């Protein structure tokens, strides 16, 4: 997939064909911030892995006022345009560990082995909470507007992602995952089944 100017014009900048909106992403940021606040997780550093055009940046920083945001993006076009760090979550290396890692709508573009490496890397970079989402084969079949979503060949089931993520994370629900070694109290019914 070529994540160039034309791709982003179609899927992000043209309101007739955009896959999301600022309002939807602001609501997503409120969900993420509310969850980490509820869990009692202080957030000083955020990594948005595959940040795209940065629709989560402003609302996350507004909700998590003490946080510093790092956008990581594979698209050279977006890195030039927005100043993001250039790289892939599969191979990104940093000494920094992040209290909150966001990886939304990225891993469906990777082959299974690369997606596994990316999930292991997310676990290495995360020291608190992970907000994770990926288009699954079930989503493609049952939920998404296929006219507004690019078809990718590496779709996997939600079960595949849950199996890979639960090695290092505890599911909290609504896309939120808590790193297994974080010393926070999770009540039994706060953990997603």
C-alpha positions in Angstrom: 0.0 0.0 0.0 1.3 3.4 -1.0 0.5 5.8 1.9 1.0 9.0 -0.2 -0.8 12.3 -0.7 -3.6 10.7 -2.8 -4.3 8.0 -0.2 -4.7 10.6 2.6 -6.7 12.9 0.3 -9.2 10.1 -0.3 -9.5 8.5 3.2 -8.9 11.5 5.4 -9.2 14.9 3.8 -12.3 14.4 1.5 -15.4 14.4 3.8 -17.4 12.4 1.2 -14.9 9.5 1.4 -13.2 9.9 4.8 -13.0 6.9 7.0 -13.3 9.0 10.2 -13.9 12.5 11.4 -12.4 14.9 13.9 -15.5 14.4 16.1 -15.2 10.6 16.1 -11.5 10.8 17.0 -12.2 13.4 19.7 -14.7 10.9 21.2 -12.1 8.2 21.0 -9.6 10.4 22.8 -12.1 11.1 25.6 -12.6 7.3 25.9 -8.9 6.6 26.1 -8.3 9.5 28.6 -11.3 8.5 30.7 -10.1 4.9 30.9 -6.5 5.8 32.0 -8.0 8.3 34.5 -10.4 5.6 35.9 -7.5 3.1 36.2 -5.4 5.7 38.1 -2.6 5.6 35.5 -0.7 8.9 35.3 0.3 9.6 31.7 3.4 11.6 31.0 4.4 10.1 27.6 2.1 9.0 24.8 3.2 7.1 21.7 0.8 7.2 18.8 2.1 4.4 16.6 0.7 4.9 13.1 -0.6 8.4 14.0 -1.7 9.2 10.4 -2.8 12.8 10.1 -2.7 13.2 13.9 -6.4 13.4 14.7 -5.9 12.0 18.2 -3.0 14.4 19.1 -4.9 17.6 20.1 -7.8 15.9 22.0 -5.4 13.6 23.9 -3.2 16.4 24.9 -6.3 18.5 25.9 -7.5 15.6 28.1 -4.1 14.5 29.4 -2.6 17.9 30.0 0.7 16.7 31.6 1.5 14.4 28.7 4.0 14.7 25.9 2.9 13.2 22.5 5.1 11.4 20.1 3.7 10.6 16.7 5.2 7.6 14.8 4.3 7.2 11.2 5.4 4.9 8.3 4.3 7.4 5.6 7.2 9.5 4.5 4.6 12.0 3.1 3.0 12.5 6.5 6.3 12.7 8.3 7.3 15.6 6.0 4.0 17.3 6.3 3.5 17.0 10.1 7.0 16.3 11.5 6.2 12.8 12.9 9.0 10.4 13.7 9.4 8.1 10.7 9.3 4.4 11.3 7.3 1.2 11.6 5.9 -0.1 14.8 7.3 -3.5 13.8 10.9 -2.2 14.1 10.8 1.1 16.0 13.4 1.3 18.7 13.5 3.9 21.5 14.9 4.0 25.0 11.8 5.7 26.0 8.9 3.8 27.5 5.4 5.2 27.2 2.7 5.3 29.8 0.1 5.2 27.0 0.6 3.7 23.6 -2.0 4.1 20.8 -1.9 1.7 17.8 -5.2 2.2 15.9 -5.9 0.9 12.4 -2.3 -0.1 11.6 -1.6 -3.8 12.0 -4.1 -5.0 9.4 -1.6 -3.7 6.8 1.1 -6.1 8.1 1.6 -9.8 7.3 1.0 -12.1 10.3 4.7 -12.5 11.3 5.2 -8.7 11.0 2.1 -8.1 13.0 3.3 -10.4 15.8 6.6 -8.6 15.9 4.8 -5.3 16.1 2.7 -6.5 19.0 5.8 -7.7 20.8 7.3 -4.2 20.1 4.2 -2.5 21.5 4.7 -4.5 24.7 8.3 -3.5 24.9 7.5 0.2 24.4 4.5 0.3 26.7 4.8 0.6 30.5 1.1 1.3 31.2 -1.9 1.2 28.9 -2.4 0.3 25.2 -5.3 1.5 23.1 -5.4 -0.9 20.2 -7.7 -1.4 17.2 -7.4 -3.1 13.8 -9.8 -3.9 11.1 -10.6 -7.6 11.4 -12.0 -10.1 9.0 -15.3 -10.0 11.0 -15.4 -6.1 10.8 -14.8 -6.2 7.0 -17.6 -8.8 6.6 -20.2 -7.4 9.1 -19.5 -3.8 10.2 -17.5 -1.5 8.0 -18.6 0.6 5.1 -16.5 -1.1 2.4 -16.9 1.9 0.1 -15.0 4.1 2.7 -12.5 1.5 3.8 -9.5 0.3 1.8 -9.4 -3.5 1.3 -6.3 -5.0 2.7 -5.1 -8.6 2.2 -3.8 -9.3 5.7 -7.1 -9.2 7.6 -7.2 -11.5 10.6 -9.8 -12.4 13.1 -10.4 -10.6 16.3 -9.6 -13.8 18.1 -6.1 -13.8 16.5 -5.4 -10.3 17.8 -6.8 -11.1 21.3 -4.6 -14.2 21.5 -1.5 -12.2 20.6 -2.2 -9.3 22.8 -3.1 -11.3 25.9 0.5 -12.5 26.2 1.6 -9.1 27.5 -1.7 -7.2 28.2 -4.9 -7.6 30.1 -8.0 -6.6 28.1 -10.0 -3.8 29.8 -12.6 -3.3 27.1 -13.4 -0.7 24.4 -9.9 -1.3 22.8 -8.0 -0.6 26.1 -5.4 -3.0 27.3 -3.3 -2.8 30.5 0.3 -4.1 30.6 0.4 -7.2 32.7 3.1 -6.0 35.1 1.5 -2.6 35.9 0.8 -2.3 39.6 -2.8 -1.1 39.4 -5.9 -2.7 40.8 -8.3 -4.1 38.2 -11.6 -5.2 39.6 -12.9 -8.5 38.2 -15.7 -7.0 36.1 -13.3 -4.4 34.7 -11.4 -7.1 32.8 -13.0 -7.9 29.5 -14.0 -11.5 29.0 
